[in-house]
Amino acid sequence: MENRLTTLETRFDTVLPTLATKADIGRLRGELQKWMGATIIGLLFGFGGLFVALKDAPPVVPVQQAQPPVIITIPVPAGQK
């Protein structure tokens, strides 16, 4: 029993210093909010630019389908082949 308790204490002593603290999580949250804000502003500028570019674009003219070729078949008289 004593050996198992010593093993657990050693494991906790090695793991606990590597865990994130409340200050670490707060700092990470601040950085995440900054990046999210910058991403939203970038998306707004990007979509705004696309809107302006497409607003002034010439209208799309539908392409007319090419007419199928006209095939004329001439009947061959029964005696000629």
VODOPA-145672 format. One line per field, with one value per atom (N, C-alpha, C): residue number from 1; z negated, x, y negated. Coordinates in Angstrom, 1 decimal. Each point is the difference from the previous one (the first is absolute). Layout:
// residues N
num = [NUM:...]
up = [Z:...]
east = [X:...]
north = [Y:...]
***
This chain:
// residues 81
num = [1:1:1:2:2:2:3:3:3:4:4:4:5:5:5:6:6:6:7:7:7:8:8:8:9:9:9:10:10:10:11:11:11:12:12:12:13:13:13:14:14:14:15:15:15:16:16:16:17:17:17:18:18:18:19:19:19:20:20:20:21:21:21:22:22:22:23:23:23:24:24:24:25:25:25:26:26:26:27:27:27:28:28:28:29:29:29:30:30:30:31:31:31:32:32:32:33:33:33:34:34:34:35:35:35:36:36:36:37:37:37:38:38:38:39:39:39:40:40:40:41:41:41:42:42:42:43:43:43:44:44:44:45:45:45:46:46:46:47:47:47:48:48:48:49:49:49:50:50:50:51:51:51:52:52:52:53:53:53:54:54:54:55:55:55:56:56:56:57:57:57:58:58:58:59:59:59:60:60:60:61:61:61:62:62:62:63:63:63:64:64:64:65:65:65:66:66:66:67:67:67:68:68:68:69:69:69:70:70:70:71:71:71:72:72:72:73:73:73:74:74:74:75:75:75:76:76:76:77:77:77:78:78:78:79:79:79:80:80:80:81:81:81]
up = [0.0:0.0:0.0:-0.8:-0.1:1.4:0.7:1.3:1.0:0.0:0.9:-0.3:-1.3:-0.3:0.4:-0.2:0.5:1.5:0.7:1.5:0.4:-0.7:0.4:-0.4:-1.1:-0.4:1.0:0.5:1.0:1.3:0.4:1.2:-0.1:-1.1:-0.2:0.0:-0.6:-0.1:1.4:0.9:1.4:0.9:-0.3:0.9:-0.4:-1.3:-0.4:0.5:0.0:0.5:1.5:0.8:1.4:0.3:-0.9:0.2:0.1:0.8:0.2:-1.3:-0.2:-1.2:0.5:-0.9:0.3:0.9:-0.3:0.7:1.4:0.2:1.4:0.8:-0.6:0.8:0.3:-1.0:0.3:1.1:0.1:1.0:1.4:0.0:1.2:0.5:-0.9:0.4:0.6:-0.6:0.6:1.4:0.2:1.4:1.0:-0.5:0.9:0.4:-1.0:0.4:1.0:-0.2:1.0:1.4:0.1:1.3:0.6:-0.8:0.5:0.6:-0.8:0.5:1.3:0.1:1.2:1.2:-0.3:1.1:0.5:-1.0:0.4:0.8:-0.4:0.8:1.4:0.1:1.3:0.9:-0.6:0.8:0.5:-0.8:0.4:1.1:-0.1:1.1:1.3:-0.1:1.1:0.7:-0.7:0.6:0.5:-0.6:0.5:1.3:0.1:1.3:1.1:-0.3:1.0:0.4:-0.9:0.3:1.0:-0.3:0.8:1.4:0.1:1.2:0.9:-0.6:0.7:0.4:-0.8:0.3:1.4:0.2:1.2:1.2:-0.2:1.1:1.1:1.2:1.1:-0.2:0.5:-0.1:0.8:-0.5:0.6:1.1:1.2:1.2:0.2:0.0:0.2:1.4:0.0:1.2:0.7:1.3:0.8:0.4:-0.1:0.4:1.5:0.4:1.5:0.5:1.2:0.6:0.5:-0.2:0.4:1.6:0.5:1.5:0.6:1.2:0.8:0.8:-0.2:0.7:1.0:1.3:1.1:0.5:-0.1:0.6:1.3:1.0:1.3:0.2:0.2:0.2:1.3:-0.2:1.2:0.6:1.4:0.6:-0.3:0.0:-0.3:0.9:1.2:1.0:-0.1:-0.7:-0.1:-1.4:0.0:-1.3:0.2]
east = [0.8:-0.8:0.9:1.0:0.9:0.7:0.4:0.6:-0.9:-1.3:-0.9:-0.3:0.0:-0.2:1.2:1.2:1.2:0.0:-0.5:0.0:-1.0:-1.2:-1.0:0.6:0.6:0.6:1.0:0.8:1.1:-0.7:-1.0:-0.7:-0.7:-0.6:-0.6:1.0:1.1:1.1:0.6:-0.1:0.5:-1.0:-1.3:-1.1:-0.4:-0.2:-0.6:0.7:1.4:0.6:-0.3:-0.4:-0.2:-1.4:-0.9:-1.4:-0.2:-1.0:-0.2:-0.6:0.4:-0.5:-1.1:-0.7:-1.1:0.5:1.2:0.6:0.3:0.5:0.3:-1.3:-1.0:-1.3:-0.6:0.2:-0.5:0.8:1.3:0.8:-0.3:-0.3:-0.4:-1.3:-0.9:-1.3:0.1:0.8:0.2:0.6:1.0:0.6:-1.1:-0.8:-1.0:-1.0:-0.4:-1.0:0.6:1.3:0.6:0.0:0.4:0.0:-1.3:-1.0:-1.4:-0.5:0.3:-0.4:0.7:1.3:0.7:-0.5:-0.4:-0.6:-1.3:-0.8:-1.4:0.2:0.9:0.2:0.6:0.9:0.5:-1.1:-0.8:-1.1:-1.0:-0.3:-0.8:0.6:1.3:0.6:0.1:0.2:0.1:-1.3:-1.1:-1.3:-0.5:0.4:-0.4:0.7:1.3:0.7:-0.6:-0.4:-0.7:-1.3:-0.7:-1.3:0.2:1.0:0.2:0.5:0.9:0.5:-1.1:-0.9:-1.1:-1.1:-0.1:-1.1:0.3:1.3:0.4:0.3:-0.1:0.3:-1.0:0.4:-1.0:-1.0:-1.2:-1.0:0.4:-0.4:0.4:-1.0:0.5:-0.9:0.0:-1.2:0.0:0.5:0.8:0.5:-1.0:-0.2:-1.0:0.5:-0.8:0.4:0.1:1.0:0.2:-1.1:-0.5:-1.0:0.6:-0.8:0.5:0.1:1.0:0.1:-1.3:-0.3:-1.1:0.5:-0.7:0.4:-1.1:0.4:-1.0:0.3:-0.9:0.1:-0.7:0.7:-0.6:-0.3:-1.3:-0.3:0.6:0.5:0.7:-1.1:-0.1:-1.0:0.3:-1.0:0.2:0.9:0.2:0.8:1.5:0.3:1.4:0.6:1.1:0.6:1.5]
north = [1.2:-1.2:-1.3:0.1:-1.2:-0.3:1.1:-0.1:-0.6:0.4:-0.6:-1.5:-0.4:-1.4:-0.8:0.5:-0.7:-0.2:1.0:-0.1:-1.0:-0.1:-1.0:-1.4:-0.2:-1.3:-0.5:1.0:-0.4:-0.4:0.7:-0.3:-1.4:-0.3:-1.3:-1.1:0.3:-1.0:-0.4:1.0:-0.3:-0.6:0.3:-0.5:-1.4:-0.3:-1.2:-1.3:0.0:-1.3:-0.2:0.9:-0.2:-0.4:0.1:-0.4:-1.5:-0.4:-1.5:-0.6:-1.2:-0.8:-0.8:-0.7:-0.9:-1.2:-0.4:-1.2:0.5:1.2:0.5:0.1:0.4:0.1:-1.3:-1.0:-1.4:-0.6:0.2:-0.5:0.6:1.3:0.7:-0.5:-0.3:-0.5:-1.4:-0.8:-1.4:0.1:0.9:0.1:0.6:0.9:0.6:-1.1:-0.8:-1.1:-0.9:-0.3:-1.0:0.6:1.3:0.6:0.2:0.3:0.1:-1.4:-1.0:-1.4:-0.3:0.3:-0.3:0.8:1.2:0.9:-0.6:-0.4:-0.5:-1.3:-0.9:-1.2:0.3:1.0:0.4:0.5:0.9:0.5:-1.1:-1.0:-1.1:-0.7:-0.4:-0.7:0.9:1.3:0.9:0.1:0.2:0.1:-1.3:-1.1:-1.3:-0.3:0.4:-0.2:0.9:1.2:0.8:-0.6:-0.5:-0.7:-1.1:-0.9:-1.1:0.4:1.0:0.5:0.6:0.8:0.6:-0.9:-1.1:-1.0:-0.7:-0.3:-0.7:0.9:1.3:1.0:-0.1:0.2:0.0:1.2:-0.2:1.1:1.2:1.2:1.2:0.3:0.2:0.3:1.5:0.6:1.4:0.4:1.1:0.5:0.8:-0.3:0.7:1.4:1.0:1.3:0.1:0.7:0.1:0.9:-0.3:0.8:1.3:1.1:1.3:0.0:0.7:0.0:0.6:-0.5:0.5:1.2:1.1:1.3:0.3:0.0:0.3:1.4:0.9:1.3:0.1:0.5:0.2:1.5:0.3:1.4:0.6:1.1:0.7:0.9:0.0:0.9:1.4:0.8:1.4:0.8:-0.4:0.7:-0.3:-1.1:-0.5:0.3:0.6:0.2:0.3]
***
